[in-house]
Amino acid sequence: MAIRRMSTSTLTEQTRYANMSAGTFQGAVDYLVIAGGGGGGGRSGSISPGGGGGGAGGYRCNVSGESSGGGASAEAALSQLGSVTYTVTVGGGGTGSGTGAGSDGLDSVFGSITSIGGGGGGAYSSAGSAGGSGGGAGRDGGPNPGGAGTTSQGFDGGDKLSGSGSAGGGGGAGQAGEDGGGFGVGGDGGDGVASSITGSSVTRAGGGGGSQDSGASFAVGGAGGGGNGAIGTNNTTGTSGTPNTGSGGGGSKQSDVNNGGSGVVIFTVPTGTSVSFSGGVTQSSATVGSNDVYTVTATSTTSETVTIG
């Protein structure tokens, strides 16, 4: 930070200079915390698809003018005076299954902010799992409900409607998963939410598409990295959620496994603020305007930390 002579500097500049010189930090920490997405579900004992799409990981954001998941407005910033050490955890994506329900994604944590892992996609004839966003319901044997999303973090997974032959899509941070329709009409994954915390708009946390028996077009994953659903008759495999977006994996068949995408923790502080991480953190940083932006993409344990100020 450039500062003029103390006699002509503003009070704000003098205060900021004094804080930085003393090695402390006073102000707000902006954040985007996304949990791991749920894995796509499958069908036991058959190469036919049957699984619902995985739900996106919970999405919590406080950037002004943006939103959190589930249609909620931005949250309050983390206000800080002096040096503070925060727990930081990046949740892994849930494991997809070719023969059963997908597993839930894992939570991501930044201090007092916890985002809930996305719900796994339902297996054949079963409901989707609840989570940050809910997993889509499996096809047939229903009707089966999609999993519930978490308030202010994500939306519900798509249902499997009565008499339908296709699975529901996983819920996204910005939109519910689509219900499974008739044969060849798997539910699309719900879209994610865009944020410009890194300096450019990026959409993350899309739900996975549901699987279907037949059809020329697969159910697409939600915008932001959701995986596509599998198709049985033309041997189209599904896809996994994109890493570090918290997106859900697509619904599977026995021959493929579609995992949820890992989560991410992003935060910003004024340029020049001291930031140090414990040894098991994988992160990168960039300067955007007057802020330093830190992106944490992996942590080795649940006890990793970052100290700010």
Buried (B, 14 or more C-beta within 10 A) or exposed (E): EEEEEEEEBEEEBEEBBEBBEEEBBBBBBBBBBBBBBBBBBBBBEEEBBBBBBBBBBBBBBBBEEBBBBBBBEBBEBBEBEEEBEBBBBBBBBBBBBBBBBBBBBBBBBBBEBBBBBBBBBBBBBBBBBBBBBBBBBBBBEBBBBBBBBBEBBBBBBBBBBEEBBBBBBBBBBBBBBBBBBBBBBBBBBBBBBBBEBBEEEBBBBBBBBBBBBBBEEBBBBBBBBBBBBBBBBEEBBBBBBBBBBBBBBBBBBBEBBBBBBBBBBBBBBBBBBEBEBBEEBEBEEEEBEEBBBBBBBBBEEEEBBBEBB
